[in-house]
């Protein structure tokens, strides 16, 4: 009996350090951009990435792919690459019930109007130039103009 207990204790101790050395699962990472897209300030992309990580990543995912039926993708869609005014309005007003590339998405996107004009411009510029997207930068002055018009 004593030998069995000693054997089990040694076996447990031998496996203990190996179990303790397991690495935690890696966190989702957004691929870093090494260079700014032509005409897009690198600082804007960096700030935009930070804002995206904090406020957008949970729903739209690290790869911008969204979640089927709930949160739309941000990859190569008219909403992202098209009219900047419409895109700014989505951040200002939120969105629910939209078809993107023929697929319905019904989760509620809350307003992000607490972001200032520069933060909105940066995150939208980041999205418009990440996940395979290439589009012109959104400027803080453009966000401001939409915000003012939105209040009327």
Residue pairs with C-beta under 8 A, 6 or more apart in sequence:
28 57
28 61
28 62
29 62
30 49
30 52
30 53
30 57
30 62
30 63
30 130
31 130
32 49
33 42
33 45
33 49
33 129
33 130
35 42
36 42
36 45
37 45
37 129
37 134
39 136
39 137
40 125
40 129
40 136
40 137
41 125
41 137
44 121
44 122
44 125
44 126
44 137
45 122
45 125
45 126
45 129
45 130
47 118
47 119
47 122
47 123
47 126
48 122
48 123
48 124
48 125
48 126
48 127
49 126
49 130
51 115
51 119
51 122
51 123
51 126
52 60
52 123
52 126
52 127
52 130
55 112
55 115
55 123
56 123
56 127
59 66
59 67
59 70
59 71
59 107
59 109
60 66
60 71
60 72
60 73
60 74
61 67
61 71
63 75
63 131
64 73
64 74
64 75
64 127
64 130
64 131
64 133
65 73
65 74
65 75
65 131
66 72
66 73
66 74
66 105
67 107
68 103
69 103
69 104
69 105
69 106
70 105
70 106
70 107
71 105
71 107
71 109
72 79
72 98
72 100
72 103
72 105
73 100
73 101
74 80
74 127
74 130
74 131
74 133
75 131
75 132
75 133
76 131
76 132
76 133
77 100
77 101
79 86
79 87
79 90
79 98
79 100
80 87
80 127
80 128
80 133
80 135
81 128
81 133
81 135
84 124
84 136
84 138
84 142
85 142
85 146
87 124
87 128
87 138
88 120
88 124
88 138
88 142
88 143
88 146
88 147
89 146
89 150
90 109
91 111
91 112
91 113
91 115
91 120
91 123
91 124
92 111
92 112
92 113
92 120
92 146
92 147
92 150
93 111
93 113
93 150
94 108
94 109
94 110
94 111
94 112
95 108
95 109
96 106
96 107
96 108
96 109
97 104
97 105
97 106
98 104
98 105
99 105
112 120
113 147
115 123
117 140
117 141
117 143
117 144
117 147
118 140
118 143
120 138
120 140
120 143
121 137
121 138
121 139
121 140
121 142
121 143
124 138
124 143
125 137
125 138
127 133
128 134
128 135
128 136
128 137
128 138
129 135
129 137
